């Protein structure tokens, strides 16, 4: 366990929970919490913040229902 963790509450859509569950299973992670921490670490260290946050994305607009497993 690297670093002290605190419990927080987030509101996300059901499709994103499915995405985290798939990442957990596919990469043999200990939990969906770990999957989310991996994503946050990527954003913090390697992500291009302008590319990530500077563009509005809506995968639920129109006929789309959110994240879909390929």
Secondary structure, DSSP 8 states (H G I E B T S, - for coil): --S----------HHHHHHHHHHHHHTT-S-HHHHHHHHHHHHHHT--HHHHHSS---TTSTT--S----
